[in-house]
Structure formats: C-alpha cells, structure tokens
Amino acid sequence: MASNLVEGRISLAYKELEAIPQTLVEKHSKATRELDLSHNKLTDLRFLHDFEDLNTLVLDNNELNNHIKFPYLEKLETLWANHNNITNLSVFVETVAKSFPNLKYFSMMHNQAAPSYFNGGTYNQYKDYRFYVISHLPNLLVLDDTPITEVEREEARKVYGTRRYSIKEKKKKSKEKSLKQK
C-alpha cells in the first residue's frame, strides 16, 4: 500500500480502508504530525495511540459513530470528523474532550449530532450544539467553519457551565466553598 509521507504528513485518504496496516503504524507513527484518513471505512481507531506527536487528524467520510474510542493524544489540536455516523452529541463530545485536551479546531459537520441548516436543524438547535461543544472543549478556537466568539463562550458557560473539572472535582470545590462560607 502506497502512503504519502511528506514532512510529517501522511495521507491514506480514498483507500477504502477498514484498518490501518500495523507495519505502516510502526514505520511512520513517530514522525507523523498530520494524518489524513478521510474517505475510508474506519470504525476502530485504537492504532492512533502510537501517534503521540499527532497535531492534525482528518477522519471525514468514515464510519465513525458515537461510541468510537480514541486514545489520549495530548498534542492533537485539529480534528475533522465531518460526514460520519455520529448521532449522540454528548457521548461523542465527552469522548473527544477526554482524549484531546488541547483541541483548538474541531469540525463535525454533516453528522446528525451537529444540527445545521444543511441537515434540517433549526437555528436554535445549531446554537445549542455550538454552546454544548464550546462548554466541553475550553481551548477550542474554531468549531466547524466558524470561529468561536467571546459572547458564545460566555453563553456556553451560562447554559452548560464549564467542563474543565471532573464532576468529582466540582463536588469537592463546591463543598470547600460552602465550608468557607460557614
């Protein structure tokens, strides 16, 4: 299988892959910064754990669903997951938030879980979708094709709070705050 590895970029787009060959992972994972896997048939991404320095991941037009498992990739800043089978926003976004804590650019257009004018969603559904994603991904700068504004960040905080801390940590902070007030 011919892959295109140039200056830290590898493209396996349009290969109709259901899996990535282990030999390719072993050979290229350490040097790859940008990985394009668009237009394949991928449903399992566990192999990505070897791509520790990955910065950009393109997964458009695959067969990803809500329950996809991503490895923890601290350096990933860009994720495209457009045109997949993502139907449950909360499950998918919470997985993304846990796996990619430094995500800055995220797109999941043309998925049922991302309502927009293009898939029959209303303006209010679209705004709520944006607020939810923004509240879970605090470092995000651009969602889909639109930069995030400070007004949106504030509204997301009002509607959903912030997800920077786990529920356990939030309960602990709340308890500490109430003890200080007594």
LOZAZA-804266 format. One record per residue: residue number from 1; residue in three letters; z, y, x of N, C-alpha, C in turn. Coordinates in Angstrom, 2 decimals. Each point is the difference from the previous one (the first is absolute). Example, Ala and Ser with C-alpha at 12.3 -4.5 7.8 and 13.67 -1.06 7.14 Angstrom:
2
(1; 'ALA'; (7.80; -5.69; 13.19); (0.00; 1.19; -0.89); (0.00; 1.20; 0.90))
(2; 'SER'; (-0.72; 1.05; -0.35); (0.06; 1.19; 0.82); (0.73; 1.09; -0.77))
//
This chain:
182
(1; 'MET'; (0.00; -1.17; 0.85); (0.00; 1.17; -0.85); (0.00; 1.23; 0.89))
(2; 'ALA'; (-0.94; 0.83; -0.22); (-0.10; 1.23; 0.78); (0.89; 1.06; -0.63))
(3; 'SER'; (0.83; 0.58; 0.81); (0.82; 1.12; -0.47); (-0.37; 1.20; 0.85))
(4; 'ASN'; (0.30; 1.14; -0.51); (-0.38; 1.22; 0.68); (1.28; 0.67; 0.50))
(5; 'LEU'; (0.35; -0.18; 1.28); (1.18; 0.63; 0.58); (-0.46; 1.07; 0.98))
(6; 'VAL'; (0.24; 1.24; -0.37); (-0.38; 1.13; 0.83); (1.17; 0.97; 0.03))
(7; 'GLU'; (0.52; 0.28; 1.19); (1.07; 0.98; 0.19); (1.14; -0.16; -1.00))
(8; 'GLY'; (0.53; -1.20; -0.12); (1.14; -0.23; -0.87); (-0.34; -0.19; -1.46))
(9; 'ARG'; (-1.27; -0.01; -0.34); (-0.43; -0.17; -1.39); (-0.69; -1.35; -0.15))
(10; 'ILE'; (0.34; -0.68; -1.07); (-0.68; -1.26; -0.29); (-0.41; 0.01; -1.47))
(11; 'SER'; (-1.22; -0.42; -0.24); (-0.51; -0.09; -1.37); (-0.41; -1.42; -0.32))
(12; 'LEU'; (0.58; -0.52; -1.06); (-0.39; -1.29; -0.54); (-0.45; 0.19; -1.45))
(13; 'ALA'; (-0.51; 1.17; -0.29); (-0.44; 0.34; -1.36); (-1.24; -0.80; -0.37))
(14; 'TYR'; (-0.10; -0.28; -1.29); (-1.17; -0.68; -0.58); (-0.25; -1.38; 0.59))
(15; 'LYS'; (1.06; -0.72; 0.33); (-0.15; -1.35; 0.58); (0.33; -1.10; -1.01))
(16; 'GLU'; (0.47; 0.38; -1.20); (0.42; -0.95; -1.04); (1.09; -0.94; 0.50))
(17; 'LEU'; (0.89; 0.54; 0.81); (1.09; -0.80; 0.58); (1.12; -0.24; -1.01))
(18; 'GLU'; (0.53; -1.20; 0.03); (1.21; -0.33; -0.76); (1.20; -0.01; 0.93))
(19; 'ALA'; (-0.26; -0.09; 1.28); (1.04; 0.02; 1.03); (-0.61; 0.54; 1.29))
(20; 'ILE'; (0.86; 0.44; 0.90); (-0.45; 0.50; 1.29); (0.22; -1.12; 1.03))
(21; 'PRO'; (-1.00; -0.32; 0.78); (0.16; -1.06; 1.01); (1.13; 0.30; 0.98))
(22; 'GLN'; (0.85; -0.97; 0.24); (1.14; 0.17; 0.88); (-0.43; 0.39; 1.41))
(23; 'THR'; (-1.13; -0.52; 0.46); (-0.48; 0.35; 1.34); (-0.29; 1.49; 0.11))
(24; 'LEU'; (-0.52; 0.58; -1.06); (-0.28; 1.44; 0.00); (1.31; 0.80; 0.03))
(25; 'VAL'; (0.97; -0.45; -0.77); (1.31; 0.67; -0.01); (0.61; -0.05; 1.39))
(26; 'GLU'; (0.00; -1.17; 0.61); (0.58; -0.16; 1.34); (-0.72; 0.86; 1.04))
(27; 'LYS'; (-1.29; 0.11; -0.11); (-0.80; 0.72; 0.99); (0.09; 1.52; -0.15))
(28; 'HIS'; (0.05; 0.50; -1.24); (-0.15; 1.44; -0.21); (1.21; 0.73; -0.59))
(29; 'SER'; (1.01; -0.70; -0.45); (1.09; 0.68; -0.74); (0.73; 1.06; 0.82))
(30; 'LYS'; (0.21; -0.23; 1.27); (0.77; 0.96; 0.81); (-0.76; 1.29; 0.28))
(31; 'ALA'; (-1.32; -0.05; 0.01); (-0.81; 1.18; 0.32); (-0.52; 0.74; -1.23))
(32; 'THR'; (0.21; -0.57; -1.17); (-0.58; 0.57; -1.22); (0.90; 1.07; -0.60))
(33; 'ARG'; (-0.56; 1.18; -0.22); (0.71; 1.11; -0.64); (-0.51; 0.23; -1.43))
(34; 'GLU'; (-1.30; -0.28; -0.20); (-0.63; 0.17; -1.31); (-0.68; -1.31; -0.38))
(35; 'LEU'; (0.30; -0.48; -1.21); (-0.53; -1.29; -0.45); (-0.63; 0.17; -1.37))
(36; 'ASP'; (-1.29; -0.28; -0.10); (-0.73; 0.10; -1.27); (-0.31; -1.40; -0.49))
(37; 'LEU'; (0.66; -0.38; -1.09); (-0.19; -1.31; -0.61); (-0.60; 0.13; -1.40))
(38; 'SER'; (-0.66; 1.10; -0.26); (-0.52; 0.25; -1.34); (-1.12; -0.96; -0.37))
(39; 'HIS'; (-0.15; -0.17; -1.31); (-1.06; -0.84; -0.58); (0.08; -1.44; 0.49))
(40; 'ASN'; (1.19; -0.58; -0.13); (0.21; -1.41; 0.28); (0.68; -0.63; -1.20))
(41; 'LYS'; (0.61; -1.15; 0.18); (0.68; -0.71; -1.08); (1.44; -0.31; 0.39))
(42; 'LEU'; (0.62; 0.92; 0.72); (1.34; -0.24; 0.54); (1.07; 0.07; -1.08))
(43; 'THR'; (0.94; -0.94; 0.07); (1.17; -0.01; -0.87); (1.29; -0.17; 0.81))
(44; 'ASP'; (-0.12; -0.38; 1.25); (1.15; -0.27; 0.87); (-0.14; 0.83; 1.28))
(45; 'LEU'; (0.99; 0.85; 0.25); (-0.07; 0.90; 1.15); (1.10; -0.25; 1.03))
(46; 'ARG'; (0.57; -1.18; -0.02); (1.10; -0.29; 0.94); (-0.43; 0.12; 1.45))
(47; 'PHE'; (-1.26; -0.22; 0.28); (-0.51; 0.09; 1.37); (0.19; 1.39; 0.59))
(48; 'LEU'; (0.17; 1.01; -0.83); (0.12; 1.38; 0.49); (1.24; 0.23; 0.86))
(49; 'HIS'; (0.99; -0.88; -0.07); (1.23; 0.21; 0.79); (-0.29; 0.07; 1.49))
(50; 'ASP'; (-1.12; -0.55; 0.44); (-0.37; 0.06; 1.42); (-0.61; 1.34; 0.40))
(51; 'PHE'; (-0.35; 0.82; -0.97); (-0.64; 1.30; 0.26); (1.07; 1.10; 0.03))
(52; 'GLU'; (0.91; -0.09; 0.93); (1.18; 0.88; 0.05); (-0.33; 1.47; 0.19))
(53; 'ASP'; (-1.11; 0.31; 0.65); (-0.37; 1.40; 0.26); (-1.05; 0.54; -0.97))
(54; 'LEU'; (-0.20; -0.72; -1.08); (-1.01; 0.41; -0.98); (0.38; 1.34; -0.63))
(55; 'ASN'; (-0.96; 0.91; -0.04); (0.19; 1.33; -0.57); (-0.73; 0.15; -1.33))
(56; 'THR'; (-1.16; -0.63; -0.12); (-0.84; 0.13; -1.19); (-0.44; -1.38; -0.48))
(57; 'LEU'; (0.16; -0.24; -1.31); (-0.37; -1.28; -0.59); (-0.81; 0.27; -1.27))
(58; 'VAL'; (-1.22; -0.52; -0.04); (-0.88; 0.17; -1.16); (-0.16; -1.36; -0.67))
(59; 'LEU'; (0.47; -0.09; -1.25); (-0.03; -1.24; -0.76); (-0.78; 0.15; -1.31))
(60; 'ASP'; (-0.87; 0.96; -0.08); (-0.77; 0.24; -1.22); (-0.81; -1.23; -0.39))
(61; 'ASN'; (-0.13; -0.19; -1.33); (-0.85; -1.06; -0.54); (0.33; -1.39; 0.54))
(62; 'ASN'; (1.26; -0.37; -0.15); (0.44; -1.35; 0.29); (0.59; -0.58; -1.29))
(63; 'GLU'; (0.85; -0.97; 0.11); (0.61; -0.62; -1.17); (1.52; 0.14; 0.05))
(64; 'LEU'; (0.46; 1.15; 0.49); (1.44; 0.26; 0.09); (0.57; 0.18; -1.40))
(65; 'ASN'; (1.23; -0.48; -0.17); (0.69; 0.20; -1.28); (1.38; 0.57; 0.25))
(66; 'ASN'; (0.78; 0.11; -1.06); (1.33; 0.62; 0.07); (0.93; -0.70; 0.99))
(67; 'HIS'; (-0.15; -1.29; 0.14); (0.96; -0.80; 0.75); (-0.43; -0.28; 1.43))
(68; 'ILE'; (-0.93; 0.77; 0.51); (-0.44; -0.16; 1.37); (1.18; 0.25; 0.94))
(69; 'LYS'; (0.09; -0.77; 1.04); (1.06; 0.17; 1.00); (-0.59; 0.65; 1.23))
(70; 'PHE'; (0.59; 1.12; 0.38); (-0.40; 0.69; 1.22); (1.09; -0.19; 1.04))
(71; 'PRO'; (-0.36; -0.13; 1.27); (1.03; 0.01; 1.04); (0.47; 1.44; 0.23))
(72; 'TYR'; (1.11; 0.15; 0.68); (0.51; 1.32; 0.34); (-0.83; 0.55; 1.16))
(73; 'LEU'; (-0.67; 1.12; -0.25); (-0.82; 0.65; 1.03); (0.42; 1.47; 0.09))
(74; 'GLU'; (0.88; 0.27; 0.92); (0.60; 1.33; 0.12); (-1.01; 1.09; 0.34))
(75; 'LYS'; (-1.06; -0.34; 0.71); (-0.95; 1.02; 0.46); (-1.14; 0.27; -0.97))
(76; 'LEU'; (-0.07; -0.76; -1.08); (-1.10; 0.20; -0.94); (0.16; 1.33; -0.74))
(77; 'GLU'; (-1.03; 0.83; 0.07); (0.01; 1.31; -0.66); (-1.04; 0.12; -1.11))
(78; 'THR'; (-1.03; -0.85; 0.03); (-1.07; 0.08; -0.99); (-0.25; -1.36; -0.62))
(79; 'LEU'; (0.03; -0.05; -1.33); (-0.27; -1.24; -0.73); (-0.92; 0.31; -1.17))
(80; 'TRP'; (-1.15; -0.66; -0.01); (-0.92; 0.07; -1.14); (0.04; -1.36; -0.68))
(81; 'ALA'; (0.29; 0.00; -1.29); (0.02; -1.23; -0.81); (-0.76; 0.23; -1.30))
(82; 'ASN'; (-1.11; 0.70; 0.08); (-0.81; 0.32; -1.17); (-0.76; -1.23; -0.51))
(83; 'HIS'; (-0.26; -0.03; -1.31); (-0.82; -1.06; -0.60); (0.57; -1.39; 0.27))
(84; 'ASN'; (1.25; -0.22; -0.38); (0.61; -1.32; 0.09); (0.51; -0.40; -1.38))
(85; 'ASN'; (0.91; -0.96; -0.05); (0.53; -0.50; -1.28); (1.46; 0.39; -0.16))
(86; 'ILE'; (0.34; 1.23; 0.32); (1.38; 0.48; -0.05); (0.26; 0.55; -1.40))
(87; 'THR'; (0.91; -0.64; -0.72); (0.27; 0.39; -1.39); (1.42; 0.52; -0.21))
(88; 'ASN'; (0.92; -0.31; 0.91); (1.39; 0.41; -0.16); (0.36; 0.98; 1.12))
(89; 'LEU'; (0.06; 1.26; -0.35); (0.23; 1.05; 1.00); (1.33; -0.17; 0.72))
(90; 'SER'; (1.08; -0.22; -0.73); (1.32; -0.04; 0.64); (0.11; -1.13; 1.01))
(91; 'VAL'; (-0.47; -1.18; -0.35); (0.08; -1.13; 0.93); (-0.80; 0.28; 1.26))
(92; 'PHE'; (-1.22; 0.48; -0.17); (-0.87; 0.23; 1.14); (0.52; 1.13; 0.89))
(93; 'VAL'; (0.36; 1.12; -0.60); (0.44; 1.16; 0.79); (1.32; -0.29; 0.72))
(94; 'GLU'; (0.90; -0.72; -0.63); (1.25; -0.33; 0.68); (-0.26; -0.90; 1.21))
(95; 'THR'; (-0.94; -0.91; -0.12); (-0.38; -0.84; 1.14); (-0.61; 0.85; 1.11))
(96; 'VAL'; (-0.89; 0.90; -0.37); (-0.62; 0.90; 0.98); (1.06; 0.85; 0.69))
(97; 'ALA'; (0.93; 0.55; -0.76); (1.05; 0.87; 0.56); (0.87; -0.74; 1.01))
(98; 'LYS'; (0.34; -1.24; -0.29); (0.83; -0.79; 0.91); (-0.77; -0.41; 1.25))
(99; 'SER'; (-1.28; -0.26; -0.16); (-0.80; -0.52; 1.11); (-0.53; 1.07; 0.94))
(100; 'PHE'; (-0.26; 1.20; -0.55); (-0.63; 1.07; 0.78); (0.79; 1.30; -0.15))
(101; 'PRO'; (1.12; 0.13; 0.69); (0.89; 1.15; -0.20); (-0.58; 1.34; 0.44))
(102; 'ASN'; (-1.05; -0.01; 0.79); (-0.56; 1.26; 0.50); (-1.38; 0.31; -0.57))
(103; 'LEU'; (-0.28; -0.54; -1.17); (-1.30; 0.19; -0.63); (-0.21; 1.47; -0.36))
(104; 'LYS'; (-1.15; 0.53; 0.40); (-0.35; 1.40; -0.28); (-1.20; 0.13; -0.92))
(105; 'TYR'; (-0.90; -0.97; 0.05); (-1.22; 0.04; -0.79); (-0.12; -1.33; -0.75))
(106; 'PHE'; (-0.05; 0.07; -1.33); (0.01; -1.20; -0.83); (-0.96; 0.18; -1.15))
(107; 'SER'; (-0.83; -0.99; -0.22); (-0.94; 0.06; -1.12); (-0.07; -1.35; -0.69))
(108; 'MET'; (0.13; 0.03; -1.32); (-0.15; -1.22; -0.80); (-0.81; 0.28; -1.27))
(109; 'MET'; (-1.01; 0.84; 0.15); (-0.85; 0.33; -1.14); (-0.73; -1.24; -0.52))
(110; 'HIS'; (-0.35; 0.07; -1.27); (-0.74; -1.07; -0.67); (0.78; -1.30; -0.04))
(111; 'ASN'; (1.31; 0.12; -0.17); (0.88; -1.11; -0.33); (0.64; 0.34; -1.34))
(112; 'GLN'; (0.29; -1.00; -0.79); (0.62; 0.25; -1.30); (1.32; 0.74; 0.14))
(113; 'ALA'; (0.73; -0.25; 1.08); (1.30; 0.64; 0.22); (-0.09; 1.46; 0.39))
(114; 'ALA'; (-1.20; 0.48; 0.27); (-0.22; 1.40; 0.41); (-0.86; 0.69; -1.06))
(115; 'PRO'; (0.63; 0.43; -1.10); (-0.79; 0.59; -1.09); (-0.67; 1.30; 0.42))
(116; 'SER'; (-1.24; 0.14; -0.44); (-0.76; 1.22; 0.25); (-1.08; 0.13; -1.06))
(117; 'TYR'; (-0.68; 1.10; 0.04); (-1.10; 0.24; -0.91); (-1.04; -1.12; 0.11))
(118; 'PHE'; (-0.19; -0.53; 1.19); (-1.04; -1.00; 0.26); (0.29; -1.36; -0.62))
(119; 'ASN'; (1.27; -0.31; -0.26); (0.31; -1.30; -0.59); (0.69; 0.12; -1.35))
(120; 'GLY'; (-0.20; 1.12; -0.67); (0.52; 0.17; -1.36); (1.40; 0.56; -0.10))
(121; 'GLY'; (0.60; 0.38; 1.12); (1.34; 0.56; -0.02); (0.00; 1.45; -0.47))
(122; 'THR'; (1.12; 0.43; -0.54); (0.14; 1.39; -0.42); (0.48; 0.85; 1.17))
(123; 'TYR'; (-0.07; 1.29; -0.17); (0.48; 0.92; 1.03); (1.50; -0.22; 0.24))
(124; 'ASN'; (0.78; -0.18; -1.07); (1.44; -0.22; 0.15); (0.30; -1.31; 0.72))
(125; 'GLN'; (-0.77; -1.04; -0.27); (0.19; -1.27; 0.71); (-0.31; 0.17; 1.48))
(126; 'TYR'; (-1.05; 0.74; 0.28); (-0.39; 0.27; 1.39); (1.10; 0.76; 0.73))
(127; 'LYS'; (0.55; 1.04; -0.62); (1.07; 0.78; 0.63); (1.23; -0.87; 0.22))
(128; 'ASP'; (0.36; -0.81; -1.00); (1.17; -0.87; 0.13); (-0.21; -1.01; 1.14))
(129; 'TYR'; (-1.19; -0.53; 0.09); (-0.34; -0.91; 1.11); (0.21; 0.69; 1.34))
(130; 'ARG'; (-0.50; 1.21; 0.13); (0.17; 0.74; 1.26); (1.48; 0.24; 0.30))
(131; 'PHE'; (0.76; 0.44; -1.01); (1.43; 0.27; 0.22); (0.73; -1.27; 0.45))
(132; 'TYR'; (-0.32; -1.12; -0.62); (0.66; -1.25; 0.35); (-0.29; -0.38; 1.46))
(133; 'VAL'; (-1.26; 0.05; 0.38); (-0.38; -0.37; 1.37); (0.63; 0.97; 1.00))
(134; 'ILE'; (-0.07; 1.28; -0.28); (0.57; 1.02; 0.90); (1.50; -0.22; 0.18))
(135; 'SER'; (0.69; -0.36; -1.08); (1.46; -0.20; 0.10); (0.36; -1.20; 0.87))
(136; 'HIS'; (-0.89; -0.96; 0.11); (0.27; -1.20; 0.80); (-0.49; 0.09; 1.44))
(137; 'LEU'; (-0.91; 0.91; 0.26); (-0.58; 0.12; 1.34); (0.23; 1.42; 0.51))
(138; 'PRO'; (1.18; 0.27; 0.55); (0.38; 1.37; 0.34); (-0.83; 0.67; 1.09))
(139; 'ASN'; (-0.70; -0.76; 0.83); (-0.82; 0.60; 1.06); (-1.45; 0.22; -0.40))
(140; 'LEU'; (-0.33; -0.37; -1.23); (-1.39; 0.07; -0.46); (-0.51; 1.43; -0.03))
(141; 'LEU'; (-1.21; 0.19; 0.52); (-0.66; 1.31; 0.01); (-1.16; 0.06; -1.00))
(142; 'VAL'; (-0.70; -1.14; -0.14); (-1.16; -0.07; -0.90); (0.09; -1.29; -0.81))
(143; 'LEU'; (-0.15; 0.12; -1.31); (-0.06; -1.16; -0.89); (-1.38; -0.02; -0.63))
(144; 'ASP'; (-0.67; -1.12; 0.15); (-1.38; -0.15; -0.45); (-0.84; 1.05; 0.71))
(145; 'ASP'; (-0.62; 0.89; -0.71); (-0.85; 1.00; 0.67); (0.60; 1.40; -0.07))
(146; 'THR'; (1.30; 0.09; -0.32); (0.61; 1.31; -0.25); (1.26; 0.21; 0.84))
(147; 'PRO'; (0.05; 1.09; 0.77); (1.23; 0.31; 0.75); (1.18; 0.19; -0.95))
(148; 'ILE'; (1.17; -0.35; 0.48); (1.22; 0.15; -0.79); (0.55; 1.40; 0.20))
(149; 'THR'; (0.33; 0.66; -1.09); (0.54; 1.36; 0.07); (1.52; -0.05; -0.04))
(150; 'GLU'; (0.61; 1.09; 0.43); (1.46; 0.09; -0.07); (0.47; -0.01; -1.46))
(151; 'VAL'; (-0.78; 0.58; -0.88); (0.33; -0.01; -1.43); (0.05; -1.45; -0.50))
(152; 'GLU'; (-0.98; -0.81; 0.40); (0.01; -1.41; -0.39); (1.20; -0.73; 0.58))
(153; 'ARG'; (0.32; 0.27; 1.26); (1.17; -0.64; 0.62); (1.28; 0.31; -0.78))
(154; 'GLU'; (0.15; 1.26; -0.35); (1.19; 0.42; -0.75); (0.04; -0.67; -1.37))
(155; 'GLU'; (-1.13; -0.02; -0.68); (-0.06; -0.64; -1.32); (0.27; -1.50; 0.12))
(156; 'ALA'; (-0.52; -0.63; 1.03); (0.25; -1.43; 0.22); (1.49; -0.26; 0.21))
(157; 'ARG'; (0.67; 0.89; 0.75); (1.45; -0.13; 0.20); (0.75; 0.14; -1.31))
(158; 'LYS'; (-0.43; 0.96; -0.83); (0.66; 0.20; -1.30); (-0.18; -1.21; -0.91))
(159; 'VAL'; (-1.20; -0.54; -0.03); (-0.31; -1.09; -0.92); (0.54; -1.34; 0.50))
(160; 'TYR'; (-0.19; -0.30; 1.28); (0.33; -1.32; 0.52); (1.07; -0.01; 1.09))
(161; 'GLY'; (0.44; 1.15; 0.45); (0.93; 0.02; 1.12); (-0.74; -0.31; 1.28))
(162; 'THR'; (0.75; -0.31; 1.01); (-0.62; -0.35; 1.28); (0.37; -1.42; 0.35))
(163; 'ARG'; (-0.87; -0.69; 0.67); (0.22; -1.40; 0.34); (0.26; -0.17; 1.49))
(164; 'ARG'; (0.50; 1.02; 0.65); (0.26; -0.10; 1.44); (1.13; -0.98; 0.31))
(165; 'TYR'; (0.87; -0.22; -0.95); (1.13; -0.89; 0.20); (-0.09; -1.18; -0.95))
(166; 'SER'; (0.56; -1.11; 0.41); (0.05; -1.15; -0.89); (0.99; 0.29; -1.12))
(167; 'ILE'; (-0.05; -0.77; -1.05); (0.92; 0.17; -1.13); (1.44; -0.15; 0.48))
(168; 'LYS'; (0.24; -0.95; 0.88); (1.35; -0.22; 0.54); (0.49; 1.25; 0.73))
(169; 'GLU'; (-0.88; 0.60; 0.80); (0.37; 1.22; 0.73); (0.25; 1.16; -0.96))
(170; 'LYS'; (-0.80; 0.10; -1.05); (0.19; 1.07; -0.98); (1.35; -0.13; -0.70))
(171; 'LYS'; (0.36; -1.23; -0.37); (1.29; -0.23; -0.66); (1.15; 0.39; 0.93))
(172; 'LYS'; (-0.15; -0.35; 1.28); (1.03; 0.33; 0.98); (0.13; 1.52; 0.13))
(173; 'LYS'; (-1.12; 0.71; 0.10); (0.02; 1.46; 0.11); (0.61; 0.63; -1.25))
(174; 'SER'; (-0.34; -0.53; -1.16); (0.53; 0.52; -1.26); (1.51; -0.20; -0.06))
(175; 'LYS'; (0.45; -1.16; 0.43); (1.44; -0.30; 0.01); (0.73; 0.93; 0.97))
(176; 'GLU'; (-0.58; 0.22; 1.19); (0.60; 0.90; 0.98); (0.07; 1.42; -0.55))
(177; 'LYS'; (-1.04; 0.43; -0.68); (-0.04; 1.34; -0.57); (1.07; 0.18; -1.07))
(178; 'SER'; (0.16; -1.01; -0.85); (1.01; 0.11; -1.07); (1.41; -0.03; 0.58))
(179; 'LEU'; (0.22; -0.73; 1.10); (1.31; -0.02; 0.64); (0.34; 1.35; 0.62))
(180; 'LYS'; (-1.01; 0.67; 0.55); (0.21; 1.32; 0.60); (0.36; 1.04; -1.05))
(181; 'GLN'; (-0.53; -0.17; -1.20); (0.24; 0.98; -1.06); (1.40; -0.15; -0.59))
(182; 'LYS'; (0.66; -1.13; 0.21); (1.34; -0.23; -0.57); (1.08; 0.63; 0.79))
//
